């Protein structure tokens, strides 16, 4: 049975519906604005405090100045620690790219017995053995072979942790390199090493570039491994020094901390947004842990 | 060591056959030589620690004192001591709360709601919202923890100024709640990205026809969207659980305190093993952690494979 509605009732109904929709819209937008503010609030300090004459803990409109940046230059450890971060990140990247490229190429081209099982085991291992679960043996191993307090030790530990994922991602790229290229290179008498260097690596370059950036971002913010293995402030990377800045100094030097935090955070932010723009969504899931 | 973090993780990826055709003439021997250096590093820094932890967990190895020079195998002692230690049970309770509330519930729900609502938003508003959420994720842990220390500072923090509550010591009065919210703040970006890519894969025609049939927004979500992205929800939950369980960043905010109120498992292991010097006990705890990680990772790989 259908009920015929009087024109007045229909209009009223349309009215309430429109009203309800507007109310819903307002609630929706308010909620989003609140969530956005919640996320932005802590970040705001990083944007204003470095440029403030007298930064406080609170976010406030700054009295603009660049003088705080001088503080960074004057601190004996600040710049060194950024250099240490750079050294560790680039060192890890080089190790990971060199070993990862070789391994992924071989795994892509030659069917070594048990290859799939090997890849599977590597991936499983890399997700269960994390910095926190392996801190005791890692610390002891480094103590044993005398690499405690060295950058080499940190680089090796980080590279070992990243390699399974790197090999895995790179193998995907190697698989997509057309075989005909290699065939023709071989016809002209190129050996495997030459083919790898002159044909495969140039073709797989986007993949290698992505993995390089990915590993730098992973290492740049890593706190636990260098915190465990490096005890000397002169060799600590920015991630560790940042922490000692605000815990060990009784009176926090906010001008130094704010500038330092900004300089330390900026590279990954830039890398991230550039990569994001360039590669788009596909790499979203993989770039930072 | 950061965890492997790709979404395309089944090693048995289906490739066209003949992909492993050795056109470059690499040969088996040379291939092994190419793989060996990478495998050596992995064996040294992933496989060895895993195996060595199991051994160390059975010893009374200490950093200092008598047992440091003469380490004995003590069997299950470390495990028994651990089980009798109230601070272990405290840590377990804190960890379960932390992982469940900040990871499983917090990050997933917040990530999904953001992905769902941002979908209808366009232009700069969407970019702005996504950018701040992403920035919270990308900025290194030691920086974001300081940002939160500044935010929550007792005397002149931004939060107290906004709420007109001078002198409220958030980190001392509600430490667990703080690290839970902090972890949601840091990690939501991953769920948001995963869910927005999942949502964009839901066929618009299905949503359209359910709307035609008169389904409300909630009904569309329940009957059309959620069944379609079920696999993504599972993947997301497992990844988030693994990472939240292993994260060490809350240490930077509270160092496990006050007392032991924010002593999640990773912090508990660190405090037992390194400053506490009980490496054997720390290793025993690590074994438990490895086992839990193994279960989650196996579940994840199963899900990943069945989804292909």
Interface residues (C-beta under 8 A of the other chain):
Chain A: X28 X31 X32 X35 X36 X38 X39 X40 X41 X42 X43 X44 X45 X46 X49 X56 X57 X58 X59 X95 X99 X100 X102 X103 X105 X106 X107 X108 X109 X110 X111 X112 X116 X119 X120 X122 X123 X124 X125 X126 X127 X128 X129 X130 X131 X132 X133 X134 X135 X136 X137 X138 X139 X140 X141 X156 X157 X158 X159 X160 X161 X162 X163 X164 X165 X167 X168 X169 X172 X175 X179 X182 X183 X185 X186 X191 X192 X195 X196 X200 X217 X218 X220 X221 X222 X223 X224 X225 X228 X238 X239 X240 X242 X243 X246 X247 X257 X261 X264 X265 X268 X269 X272 X273 X276 X281 X284 X285 X286 X288 X289
Chain B: X1 X2 X3 X4 X5 X6 X7 X8 X9 X11 X12 X13 X15 X19 X20 X21 X22 X23 X24 X25 X26 X27 X28 X30 X31 X32 X33 X34 X35 X37 X38 X39 X41 X42 X44 X45 X46 X47 X48 X49 X50 X52 X53 X56 X61 X110 X114 X117 X118 X121 X125 X128 X129 X131 X132 X133 X134 X135 X136 X137 X138 X139 X140 X141 X142 X143 X144 X145 X146 X147 X148 X149 X150 X151 X153 X155 X156 X157 X158 X159 X161 X185 X190 X193 X194 X197 X242 X243 X246 X247 X248 X249 X252 X255 X265 X266 X269 X270 X273 X274 X279 X282 X283 X286 X289 X290 X293 X294 X297 X298 X300 X301
